[in-house]
Amino acid sequence: MLEINQNQKEFWNGPGGEAWVTGQETLDAAMRPVTEVLLKAAAVTSTDRVTDIGCGTGETTIEIAKHAASALGVDVSAPMLALATSRAEQAGLANVQFEQRDVQTAKLQPDTTLAMSRFGVMFFEDPVAAFANIRAQMTSDGRLCFACWKTPRENTWVSLPMSIVRQHVQDDTPPDPHAPGPFAFADDSRVRSILDDAGWKDIDLVPVDFDMAWGDSPEAAAHGLIERGPLRRIFVGDPSITEETKQATIKGIQEALPPSNGGIFLKGAIWIVTAKAS
Ligand SMILES: C[S@@+](CC[C@H](N)C(=O)[O-])C[C@H]1O[C@@H](n2cnc3c(N)ncnc32)[C@H](O)[C@@H]1O
């Protein structure tokens, strides 16, 4: 019998985890505006006991722990958690812990008052079960606050390089917009229905657009977009793609990028989702 979320566990302990560990600084810089808007929406206080869902390499867990009583980062990826733990040690924070657990089924921090996440909630096989599991372990006045991506079309950092990749590489994988993955929560009515079925109240989604910084040069930006984003599945994951095709694609992406304006910026489009446990 397959373990639950097995594909995701393999991915995040394999190539996905590796891309996020090696790209941690690039990715955290690109997503800094999301961290800021998320922390503001979470309205964390010094008495909050926070659980960071799918905390990855720990940026948001560490940031929120600076304002909370305690923070637990939970994730399935051993390599990402190892980096998160060493970053928390370097920051000298004593109120942060990280645990390798599957949020869909596992025990979280008891009496969590705030469950939050930056892009760590879209990968569950059974999202209703996962959000019911989170809610069951919260105080009655507990809050939920997370960021998730809107559609690839609305995210220029995906749609622009994807249009170039498609000129060079055939991708026959039929897209399932609800399959676990970065864009599984793009549809706001689906998010509402999942949270409602899991028992959450006062569900609210606010759209936010922001500028993602992808580096100082077209070369750095093209590298980051291919290595760190969803394009990696097509471009890096397919061994049949020749070196010549790769080089032509990279050149095409570099030429299509907007001119540098103190860095290369592409639009990101997200939902900030909030809800109450009861
Ligand atoms: C896109 S990354 C975001 C990481 C981090 N929140 C950040 O913003 O840097 C998604 C994370 O969700 C984690 N994840 C996926 N499925 C999970 C599950 N069932 N339980 C816990 N973590 C999970 C992955 O291991 C990965 O670290």
The ligand as an SDF file (V2000), in Angstrom:
LIG
                    3D

 27 29  0  0  0  0  0  0  0  0999 V2000
    6.8580   25.5490   -2.0310 C   0  0  0  0  0  0  0  0  0  0  0  0
    7.6270   24.8910   -0.5980 S   0  0  0  0  0  0  0  0  0  0  0  0
    7.4210   26.2430    0.5590 C   0  0  0  0  0  0  0  0  0  0  0  0
    8.3750   26.1630    1.7090 C   0  0  0  0  0  0  0  0  0  0  0  0
    8.3000   27.3240    2.7240 C   0  0  0  0  0  0  0  0  0  0  0  0
    6.9680   27.4750    3.2840 N   0  0  0  0  0  0  0  0  0  0  0  0
    8.7710   28.6150    2.1080 C   0  0  0  0  0  0  0  0  0  0  0  0
    7.9350   29.4710    1.7470 O   0  0  0  0  0  0  0  0  0  0  0  0
    9.9930   28.7730    1.9470 O   0  0  0  0  0  0  0  0  0  0  0  0
    6.3870   23.7290   -0.0500 C   0  0  0  0  0  0  0  0  0  0  0  0
    6.7390   22.9830    1.2190 C   0  0  0  0  0  0  0  0  0  0  0  0
    5.6390   22.1740    1.6380 O   0  0  0  0  0  0  0  0  0  0  0  0
    6.1660   20.9770    2.1820 C   0  0  0  0  0  0  0  0  0  0  0  0
    5.1260   19.9370    2.1880 N   0  0  0  0  0  0  0  0  0  0  0  0
    4.5070   19.3690    1.1210 C   0  0  0  0  0  0  0  0  0  0  0  0
    3.5990   18.4560    1.5300 N   0  0  0  0  0  0  0  0  0  0  0  0
    3.6330   18.4390    2.8990 C   0  0  0  0  0  0  0  0  0  0  0  0
    2.9380   17.6970    3.9020 C   0  0  0  0  0  0  0  0  0  0  0  0
    2.0240   16.7890    3.5760 N   0  0  0  0  0  0  0  0  0  0  0  0
    3.2370   17.9350    5.2040 N   0  0  0  0  0  0  0  0  0  0  0  0
    4.1880   18.8510    5.5360 C   0  0  0  0  0  0  0  0  0  0  0  0
    4.8870   19.5750    4.6190 N   0  0  0  0  0  0  0  0  0  0  0  0
    4.6030   19.3760    3.3170 C   0  0  0  0  0  0  0  0  0  0  0  0
    7.3490   20.6700    1.2660 C   0  0  0  0  0  0  0  0  0  0  0  0
    8.2510   19.7520    1.8160 O   0  0  0  0  0  0  0  0  0  0  0  0
    7.9360   22.0660    1.0710 C   0  0  0  0  0  0  0  0  0  0  0  0
    8.8960   22.3750    2.0410 O   0  0  0  0  0  0  0  0  0  0  0  0
  1  2  1  0
  2  3  1  0
  2 10  1  0
  3  4  1  0
  4  5  1  0
  5  6  1  0
  5  7  1  0
  7  8  2  0
  7  9  1  0
 10 11  1  0
 11 12  1  0
 11 26  1  0
 12 13  1  0
 13 14  1  0
 13 24  1  0
 14 15  1  0
 14 23  1  0
 15 16  2  0
 16 17  1  0
 17 18  1  0
 17 23  2  0
 18 19  1  0
 18 20  2  0
 20 21  1  0
 21 22  2  0
 22 23  1  0
 24 25  1  0
 24 26  1  0
 26 27  1  0
M  CHG  2   2   1   9  -1
M  END
$$$$
